[in-house]
């Protein structure tokens, strides 16, 4: 009877008591559980969010190219403010995160996430019609609305992961979620380009990418829950395993957000600095590498969709490798969470920093070497997915969404600052000496932020978190 209660019957106090008496039964099942399904659903969210966000970079080219489609009825324009249009998303995205993260900490993710993303998707579907009437001003307003709505994405992701994923599975499962970012980038490169050149033209880029968003909303309504306690059909064994490993039975549900403690937390601000440094390098690579490869290395990387996508495909694969390697070493007690986060973060920052320097010192006659370095630099960045990117959950499972809302703001501002820095430094795009300052700066920021995380960062739950310190010591 005990065996049935532990493995098949819904959670009850009696089943929890039986499990506590036999702690060996609290080891994780290898089978696909309810927690894994929650991870799949938020992985789908990250994919859809980034696919929708990145699709504009292809769509806006087609919108301003009369030869982009064989359909003569598709309208095209002559806009000279394309960079401003693409920046409109971040105008809404950056400030909304702190407000949204506070709402998530109070009300949970499910209905907030569905409401925000439904609004985001409907705005995207309406974009071609709005553009028809208001042209560039219309698309800027719609992108601003989408940015406001997508401010909930990463606070929601961290909140769900912190509620559902035990610490010893966190790097692998969270890494799988964040690996949806590069695969979404790759998908948008191929699919949106094909749609833009088809008879249906650029409007269908918006219809399809945001229609998938509505499909995610339906999936989340039907199959996802804020935490294990609200799931109607979990086994007692899986729920107790999650609760014990996270210390969920000791969480004070009515605790106030410790704003003062967060503001004075050294490990948290080390995380903020690291995330901002990573984002500076990320946006430098994302926005400037094609120009450097074209004008300095004399290699038009944009002319080959396959080559443009290759770094992100490799990053996607390595993200799984780094994540599951980290969890494997953690479960074998070879390292603790603190060591795991700092080691993976160092790999994801220090090696790309060296690659930045090597890339800058490659001449135009070494284009193959430059491409290899570019692929490795972007791909190895994926180690950070199980470094600082999951650290909010380590510091405070209870307030992970709040920490994301605060830390992601400065990080996303670098999406404006890094390109502006390059514009101020590089006056002659063909001069490698001017580009040297760009790459040395990015490498230096990577190294400094990585060192700060090693010295001041932490993988331990902080004293100001809402959970009392009774989490299973196997994971600390």
C-alpha positions in Angstrom: 0.0 0.0 0.0 2.9 2.3 0.9 4.5 1.7 -2.5 1.3 2.7 -4.3 0.8 5.8 -2.2 4.3 6.9 -2.8 4.5 6.5 -6.6 0.9 6.7 -8.0 -1.5 8.4 -5.7 -1.9 12.2 -5.5 -0.2 14.2 -2.7 -1.6 13.8 0.8 -0.1 14.5 4.2 0.0 10.7 4.8 1.9 10.1 1.7 4.3 12.9 2.5 4.9 11.4 6.0 5.7 8.0 4.5 8.2 9.5 2.1 9.9 11.4 4.9 10.4 8.2 6.8 12.1 6.6 3.8 14.3 9.4 2.3 15.8 7.0 -0.3 12.5 7.2 -2.1 13.0 10.9 -2.6 15.7 10.4 -5.2 14.7 11.8 -8.6 12.9 9.6 -11.0 14.5 9.2 -14.5 11.1 9.2 -16.1 9.5 12.3 -17.6 7.6 14.0 -14.8 5.2 16.9 -14.3 8.2 19.2 -13.6 9.7 18.3 -16.9 6.4 19.2 -18.7 6.4 22.7 -17.0 10.0 23.2 -18.3 8.9 22.2 -21.8 6.1 24.7 -21.8 8.3 27.6 -20.7 11.0 26.5 -23.2 8.2 27.0 -25.8 7.6 30.4 -24.4 11.2 31.5 -24.7 11.3 30.2 -28.3 8.1 32.0 -29.3 9.2 35.2 -27.6 12.6 35.3 -29.3 11.2 34.1 -32.6 8.7 37.0 -32.6 11.3 39.5 -31.5 14.0 38.5 -34.0 11.7 38.2 -37.0 11.5 42.0 -37.4 15.2 42.1 -38.5 14.2 40.2 -41.6 10.7 41.7 -42.0 11.9 45.3 -41.9 14.3 44.6 -44.8 11.5 43.1 -46.9 9.2 46.0 -46.0 11.7 48.3 -47.6 12.6 46.2 -50.6 10.2 46.2 -53.7 12.0 43.1 -55.0 11.6 41.1 -51.9 8.4 39.3 -53.0 6.9 38.1 -56.3 3.5 39.4 -55.2 3.0 43.0 -56.6 0.2 43.6 -54.2 2.4 43.5 -51.1 3.1 47.2 -50.0 6.7 48.4 -49.5 8.1 51.5 -48.0 11.2 53.7 -48.0 12.0 54.2 -44.3 15.3 55.8 -43.1 14.7 55.1 -39.4 15.0 51.3 -39.4 17.3 51.3 -36.3 14.9 53.5 -34.4 12.0 51.1 -35.3 14.0 48.1 -34.0 14.9 50.0 -30.8 11.2 50.7 -30.0 10.8 47.2 -28.6 13.4 47.9 -25.9 11.8 51.2 -24.9 8.9 49.2 -23.6 10.8 46.1 -22.6 13.3 47.5 -20.1 11.1 49.5 -17.8 8.2 47.0 -17.6 10.3 44.2 -16.0 10.4 45.4 -12.4 6.7 46.1 -12.3 5.9 42.8 -13.9 8.2 40.9 -11.6 6.5 42.4 -8.6 3.1 41.3 -9.9 4.4 37.8 -10.5 5.7 37.6 -6.9 2.2 38.6 -5.7 -0.1 36.7 -8.0 2.0 34.0 -9.7 2.7 33.5 -13.4 -0.1 31.7 -15.0 -2.8 34.2 -15.8 -0.4 37.2 -15.9 1.8 35.4 -18.5 -1.2 34.4 -20.6 -2.7 37.9 -20.5 0.5 39.7 -21.4 1.5 37.3 -24.2 -2.0 37.2 -25.6 -1.8 41.0 -25.8 1.7 40.8 -27.3 0.6 38.3 -30.0 -2.6 40.2 -30.9 -0.5 43.4 -31.3 1.9 41.5 -33.6 -0.9 40.1 -35.7 -2.4 43.6 -36.0 0.9 45.1 -37.1 0.5 44.8 -40.9 -2.9 46.5 -40.7 -1.5 49.3 -38.5 1.5 49.8 -40.8 -0.9 50.1 -43.8 -2.5 53.1 -42.1 0.3 54.7 -40.1 3.5 53.3 -41.7 6.7 53.7 -39.6 5.0 55.4 -36.6 2.5 52.6 -36.5 5.1 49.8 -36.3 7.0 51.7 -33.7 4.0 51.9 -31.5 3.2 48.2 -31.9 6.7 47.2 -31.2 6.7 49.3 -28.0 3.5 47.5 -26.9 5.1 44.2 -27.6 8.2 45.2 -25.6 6.0 46.1 -22.7 4.2 42.8 -22.9 7.3 40.7 -23.2 8.8 42.3 -20.1 7.1 39.4 -18.2 9.0 36.6 -20.0 12.2 36.2 -18.1 10.8 37.0 -14.6 8.2 34.4 -15.4 10.7 31.9 -16.6 12.8 32.3 -13.4 9.8 32.1 -11.2 8.5 28.9 -12.7 12.0 27.3 -12.6 12.5 28.3 -9.0 9.2 26.7 -8.1 9.5 23.5 -10.1 13.1 22.6 -10.6 15.3 21.2 -7.8 18.8 22.7 -7.4 20.6 19.5 -8.6 18.6 19.6 -11.9 18.6 23.4 -12.4 21.6 23.8 -14.7 20.4 21.1 -17.1 16.7 22.0 -17.3 17.2 25.8 -17.1 20.0 25.5 -19.7 17.5 23.7 -22.0 15.1 26.6 -21.5 17.6 29.3 -22.4 18.9 27.2 -25.3 15.6 28.0 -27.0 17.0 31.5 -27.6 19.7 30.5 -30.2 17.4 28.0 -31.9 14.7 30.7 -32.2 17.3 32.9 -33.8 18.3 30.2 -36.2 14.6 29.5 -37.1 13.8 33.2 -37.6 16.8 33.5 -40.1 15.5 30.6 -42.2 11.7 30.7 -42.0 11.1 34.5 -42.0 13.4 34.9 -45.0 11.5 32.2 -46.9 8.1 33.8 -46.0 9.4 37.3 -47.0 10.3 36.0 -50.5 7.1 34.1 -51.0 3.8 35.2 -52.6 2.5 35.9 -49.1 5.3 38.4 -48.3 6.3 40.2 -45.1 2.8 40.5 -43.5 2.7 36.7 -43.0 5.9 37.0 -41.0 3.9 38.8 -38.3 0.8 36.5 -38.7 2.8 33.3 -38.3 5.2 34.3 -35.5 2.5 35.8 -33.4 -0.1 33.1 -34.2 2.4 30.7 -32.6 2.3 33.0 -29.6 -1.5 32.5 -29.2 -0.9 28.7 -29.5 1.5 29.0 -26.5 -1.2 30.9 -24.5 -3.6 28.0 -25.1 -1.0 25.4 -24.1 -0.1 27.3 -20.9 -3.8 27.7 -19.9 -4.4 24.0 -20.3 -1.3 22.4 -19.0 0.8 24.7 -16.7 0.6 25.6 -13.0 2.3 28.1 -10.8 3.8 25.5 -8.4 3.6 21.8 -7.5 1.0 22.5 -4.8 -1.5 23.8 -7.4 -1.0 20.8 -9.8 -4.1 18.5 -9.7 -2.4 15.3 -10.7 1.2 15.1 -9.5 2.4 11.9 -7.8 3.1 12.3 -4.1 6.7 11.2 -4.7 7.5 13.8 -7.3 5.9 16.6 -5.3 7.7 15.7 -2.1 11.0 15.4 -3.9 10.6 18.9 -5.3 9.3 20.4 -2.0 12.1 18.8 0.1 14.9 19.8 -2.3 13.6 23.4 -2.5 12.6 23.7 1.1 9.1 24.7 -0.1 7.4 23.4 3.0 9.1 26.1 5.0 8.3 29.1 2.8 6.5 32.0 4.4 3.8 32.7 1.8 3.0 36.1 3.3 6.6 37.4 3.6 7.2 40.9 2.2 9.7 41.6 -0.6 13.0 42.5 1.2 13.8 45.5 -1.0 16.5 46.8 1.4 18.3 43.5 1.7 18.2 43.0 -2.1 19.6 46.5 -2.6 22.5 45.8 -0.3 23.2 42.2 -1.3 26.8 41.9 -2.6 26.2 38.5 -4.4 23.1 39.9 -6.2 25.0 43.0 -7.4 27.8 40.8 -8.6 25.2 39.0 -10.6 23.9 42.3 -12.0 27.4 43.3 -13.1 28.1 39.9 -14.7 24.8 39.9 -16.6 25.4 43.4 -17.9 28.9 42.5 -19.0 27.6 39.4 -20.7 25.0 41.5 -22.5 27.6 44.0 -23.7 29.5 41.3 -25.4 26.4 39.6 -26.7 25.1 42.8 -28.4 28.6 43.6 -29.7 28.6 40.2 -31.4 25.0 40.3 -32.5 25.1 43.7 -34.1 28.7 44.3 -35.1 30.2 41.0 -36.2 28.6 41.0 -39.6 30.0 44.5 -40.4 33.4 43.5 -39.1 33.5 40.3 -41.2 32.3 42.2 -44.3 34.4 45.4 -44.2 37.6 44.2 -42.4 37.7 40.5 -43.1 36.2 41.0 -46.6 33.9 38.1 -45.9 30.2 38.7 -46.4 28.8 36.5 -43.7 25.3 37.9 -44.3 25.3 36.4 -47.8 25.0 32.8 -46.4 22.1 32.0 -44.2 23.7 28.7 -43.2 26.9 30.4 -42.0 25.0 33.1 -40.2 23.0 30.5 -38.3 25.9 28.1 -37.6 27.2 29.9 -34.3 23.7 29.7 -32.8 23.2 26.1 -33.8 26.5 25.2 -32.1 25.6 27.3 -29.1 22.2 25.5 -28.8 24.0 22.1 -28.8 26.7 23.2 -26.3 24.1 24.6 -24.0 22.7 21.2 -23.4 26.2 19.8 -22.9 27.2 22.4 -20.3 23.9 22.2 -18.5 23.9 18.4 -18.1 27.6 18.3 -17.3 27.1 20.8 -14.5 24.2 18.8 -13.0 26.1 15.5 -13.4 29.1 16.8 -11.5 26.7 18.2 -8.9 24.8 15.0 -8.4 28.1 13.1 -8.1 29.2 15.6 -5.4 32.3 16.5 -7.4 31.4 20.2 -6.9 28.8 22.3 -5.0 26.4 24.8 -6.6 28.6 27.7 -5.9 31.5 26.1 -7.7 29.3 25.0 -10.6 27.9 28.4 -11.3 31.3 30.2 -11.1 33.1 27.6 -13.2 30.5 27.6 -16.0 30.3 31.4 -15.9 34.0 31.7 -16.2 34.1 29.3 -19.2 31.3 31.3 -20.9 33.1 34.7 -20.4 36.8 34.1 -20.3 37.2 31.9 -23.4 35.1 34.3 -25.6 37.2 37.2 -24.3 40.3 35.5 -25.5 38.5 34.8 -28.8 37.7 38.5 -29.2 41.4 39.3 -29.0 42.4 36.5 -31.4 39.7 37.6 -33.8 40.8 41.1 -33.9 44.4 40.0 -34.7 43.3 38.0 -37.7 44.0 39.5 -41.1 41.7 39.6 -44.2 43.6 36.6 -45.6 42.5 34.5 -42.6 38.7 34.6 -43.1 38.3 30.8 -42.4 40.1 31.2 -39.1 37.9 34.2 -38.3 34.7 32.3 -39.0 35.9 29.4 -36.7 36.6 31.9 -34.0 33.3 33.6 -34.4 31.4 30.3 -34.2 33.4 29.2 -31.1 33.0 32.6 -29.4 29.2 32.7 -29.7 28.8 29.0 -29.0 30.9 28.9 -25.8 28.9 31.8 -24.4 26.2 29.2 -23.9 28.1 28.1 -20.7 26.7 31.2 -19.1 23.2 29.7 -19.4 24.1 27.5 -16.4 26.2 30.2 -14.7 24.7 33.6 -13.9 21.5 33.0 -15.8 20.2 30.6 -13.2 21.8 32.3 -10.2 18.7 34.3 -9.3 17.1 31.0 -8.3 20.1 30.1 -6.3 20.1 33.4 -4.3 16.4 33.5 -3.7 13.9 30.9 -5.0 11.1 32.9 -3.4 12.0 36.2 -5.1 13.7 35.0 -8.2 11.3 36.9 -10.5 12.1 40.2 -8.6 15.8 39.6 -9.0 15.4 39.0 -12.8 13.3 42.1 -13.2 16.0 44.3 -11.6 19.0 42.6 -13.2 17.7 42.3 -16.7 17.1 46.1 -17.0 20.7 47.3 -17.0 21.6 44.2 -19.1 19.2 45.1 -21.8 20.2 48.8 -21.8 23.5 47.6 -23.3 21.4 46.8 -26.4 21.4 50.6 -27.0 24.8 51.4 -25.6 27.1 48.8 -27.3 26.1 49.9 -30.9 26.4 53.6 -29.9 29.8 52.9 -28.5 30.9 51.3 -31.8 29.4 54.1 -33.8 31.4 56.6 -31.7 34.7 54.7 -32.0 34.6 53.3 -35.5 34.5 56.1 -38.0 36.1 54.1 -40.9 34.5 50.6 -41.0 37.4 49.2 -43.0 40.1 50.3 -40.5 41.1 47.3 -38.3 42.9 49.7 -35.9 39.6 51.4 -34.9 37.9 48.0 -34.5 40.6 47.0 -32.1 39.1 49.3 -29.4 35.7 47.6 -29.8 37.0 44.1 -29.3 39.5 44.9 -26.5 36.7 46.7 -24.7 34.3 43.8 -25.0 37.1 41.4 -23.9 38.0 43.6 -20.9 34.3 43.8 -19.8 34.0 40.0 -20.1 37.1 39.4 -17.9 36.2 42.0 -15.3 32.6 40.9 -14.9 33.7 37.3 -14.8 36.2 38.0 -12.0 33.6 40.0 -10.0 31.3 37.0 -10.1 34.1 34.7 -8.9 35.0 36.9 -6.0 31.6 38.3 -4.9 29.1 36.0 -6.4 27.4 33.1 -4.5 25.4 30.0 -5.3 23.8 29.8 -1.8 20.3 30.9 -0.7 20.5 34.2 0.9 19.3 34.9 4.5 16.7 37.4 3.2 14.9 34.7 1.1 11.4 33.7 2.1 12.4 30.1 2.8 13.9 29.0 6.0 17.3 27.2 5.8 16.2 23.6 5.8 16.8 22.8 2.2 18.3 19.4 1.5 22.0 19.7 2.2 22.9 17.4 -0.7 22.5 20.4 -3.0 24.5 23.0 -1.1 
